[in-house]
Amino acid sequence: MNNICVVAKNKQTYFIKRLTDELKDRVVLFDPWSDFEIPETQHYLVRTTGVYGSELDLMMIKNLPQEKLINSLEVLKLFRTKPSQYLWFEQEDVPILPWLPLKGTDLMTIEKFFRLYPEVIVKPTIGQGGWGVEVLKWSDFKTWKKKKGKDEDYLLQPFLRGAREFRYFFMKGVAPIVLERKVKSGVTANFTQQGIATLSTLPHDYSQILEKCVQRSGAFYGAIDLLVQDGHPYVLEINSVPGIEQLEKVSGRDVIKEFVHGLMN
């Protein structure tokens, strides 16, 4: 029997290539949008996200034995959108930045947000790789909104100019990896946006906040993005389908080998 079925639309990602190199023919790939019958296997790894504009992937894994899912259906649904995870952060008393969804919010409320925070980050509620993220002032907003048309699946947050950005990669049974990421161009420090990263460490109290997130999330693996400004930490998001190319290259660790070892033990 195959060890892992990877549920993915894009079957050429770095993660999937590395996993296939490690496990060879013990990996089988399944695309919910083009394949019909999901194969039987020991583990199911979902590498799809909400950017495809469909929940078909989650519907198809709903009836699988849930103990076989690497990152449960509950985890995948919770961290698929920023509003759902921000509400969870608030419930868990995790420090986050103020946020305002654009959909269903009147123009006066949006203007008040800009008056409170003159520079604002606008980002998709379902984002990946830093795409669609921009810095706006109130004078730019109407032009931006007109350009976007009726698509209001975005939210606003204050832009912290000069803040330090960290990525905290975690996986059950192994030590976390902390990268400090810097913007090379544009706004985001994502690897897909040519962001620069170096190995780093976090103060104990910051690590405690992130360890609490990991423990309460129930995720087997993932990545937490953290901003720090003037000694204040702000959790940006938990990514339950993180990329690992930058992580392996900067840390020198064989993340996929650790991933497989964690599953099999």
N, C-alpha and C positions, 0 to 999 in steps of 0.2 A: 504494500500500500504506500502511496505517496505520504511524505511527512508533512508537507505544507501546501495548501492551496492558497495562492495569492490572488485576491480579488482586486483587479486593476483594469482600468481602461487603457492607460499608457503602459505598455509592457516593456518599454525600453529605458526605464529610469535607472539611475545609478544603483539605487537600493535593490531593485529586482535583479539586475545583472550581477551584483555582488552576491546576493542570496543564491542565485542559480549557480554561480561559480563554486560556492561553498557546498551546496547540497546536490548538484548535478541533476539527475533525473528524478530525484525525490521531491522536486518542486514542480507543481502543475499550475498553470495560469488560467484564470477565468475572468472574462469580461462580461459583466452583467448586461451590457447593452448590445452585445453581439452573440454571445454564447447562450445555449439554452439549458443545459443540464449541469448543475454544479457537482463536481466530482466528490466522492467520499474520501476523506483523509483524516489524519490525526489532528491537524491544526488548520485554522483558517486565519489568514492575515489580510485584513482589509486595507488597501492602499489607495482607495478612492476618497474624494472629498466632495464638498457641496458645490464646487465650481462648475460641475457639469449640469447644474440646474435640474437635477432629478434625484429622487429618493429611491430609485429602482434598486440600487445596490443594497441599501439597508432593508428594503422589503424582501429581497431575495435571501439575505442571511438571517432574517427574523426567525425562520423555522428550522435553522440548523441547531444542533446541540450546543447550547450557549457556553458550556464549559470548554468547547474546542476553539472558541474565538480568542485570538490574541488581541487584546483590547476589546472589551465587551461591547455589545450593541448599545448599552446605556452610555458608556464612555464616548463612543463614536458620535452618538446623537447629541450629547451634552456639549461637546467641544467642537461641533461642526460649525456653529455660528457664533459670532462674537456676542450678540445680545444674550443668548442662552448661557454662555459661560460667565458673562459679566454679572448676570443675576445670581448665578451660583457663587461667584466670588463674594458678592455682597452678603449673601446668606452665610458664607463661611468666614466672614470678617477678614477677607484678604485685602490688603491695600491696593487700590486701583485708581486710575485717573477718572475724573468725572466724564460722563459720556452722554450723548444725546442722539437717539435714532432720528433720521430724517423722515422716514415713512410715518405719516400720520401726525407730524409735528407742525404746528402753525408757524408762519413766517416771523411773527413777533417773538415767539419763544426762541427761535433760531437766532434772531438778531440779538436778543439778550445774552445768549451764550457767547456770541462773538464779542459783545461788550465786556463780558467777564474775562474772556481769554482772546486778546487781539489777534494772536496767531493760533490757528486751529488746524489739526490734522483731520482730513476727511479720508475715510477708508471704507472699502466694501465690507458689509456684514459677513459675507462669505469670501474670504480672501486667501490667497496662496502666493508665496514667493514675493510679496511686496507689491504686486501689481495693483494699479488703481489708487495708490496712496498719494495724496497731494497735501501741500501746506497752503492754506487760504487765509486771507483777511476778509472782513465783511465786504469790502469794496469789490472783491473778486467773486463773491458767492453767487450773485445773480447770473453772471456770465457763465460760471461753472455749471450752475443748475440748468441753464438754457442749453448748454452743450450736451449735458447728460440726458436731456429730454425728460421722459416720465420715469426713468429708472431711479428710484429713490432708495434702493437697498444699500444705503451707506449710513455711517454714523460719524459724529464729530467727537473729538477729544482735544484737550489743550495740547499745543505743540511745545515741548520742553526743549528749548534751544540749548545746546551744549550738554545735554544729559548723557550719561554713560549707558550703553546698552549691553546686556549680557544675554547669552543663551545657556540654559541649564538643561543638559540632556540627561535623562534618567532612564534606568532600566532595572527591573527587579533583579536583585542578587549581585549587582556590580556597582562600583563607585561611580557617581555622576561625573560628567565632564562639563566644565564651565569654560565658555569662550567669551571674551570681550569682543564685540563687533563694532566696526566703525564704517561709516558711510564713505564710499569712494566717489560716488556721484548721485545726485537725486536726493531722496529723502530717507529711504530704507536701507538697512545694512544687510539685507538678505543676500545669501550667496548668489542667487540667480540675478541679483541686481549689482553684481561685482563688489559686494561688501567685503571688507577686510576683517580677518579675525585672528586673535592670538589666545593662547591658553591663559587662563586666569583663575583666581580664587575669589570667594565671597566671604565677607564677615560672617561670623557664626549666627548673628541674629537674622541676617538675610537668608542664610541657608535654612534656618529653622522655618521661616515663612514658606519657602519652596518645598521643603520636606513635608510640611503640613498639607500643601496642595497635592503633592504626589500621593500621600497616604490616603487622603479623603477622596481623591479622584477615582481610585481603584484601577488605574491604568497600569498595564504591564510595562509599557515604555512610552516615551514622549519627550517633548521639549517645551520648556517654559521660557518665555521672553520677559526680561526684566529691565526696567529703566531705573536709574538712580540719579537724582539731582539734589544737591545740597544735603546729602546724607539721608534723603528720603527715598525708600524703594517703592516702585509701583509695578505690579504685575500686569503685563500687557496681554498675554494670552497663553493658553496651553494648546500645543499642537499635538494631536493624537496620531498624526500621520507625518512625522517629520522626515526631512531629508537627512542624509548622513554624509554626503560627499565632502563638504567642508569639514565636518566633524572628524572624519578619519584622516584627512590630509593634515589638519592642524595638530590633532592630538597624537597621531602616530599609532593609535589603538585600532585593533581589528574589531570594529564594532559589530560587524555581521557574525564573526566567530563567537563573540560574547553573547550575541542575541540567540544564536542557535544553541549554544551551551546552556543558556538560561532556560530555554524551552524544554530541552531534553532532560533536565535535572529537576 
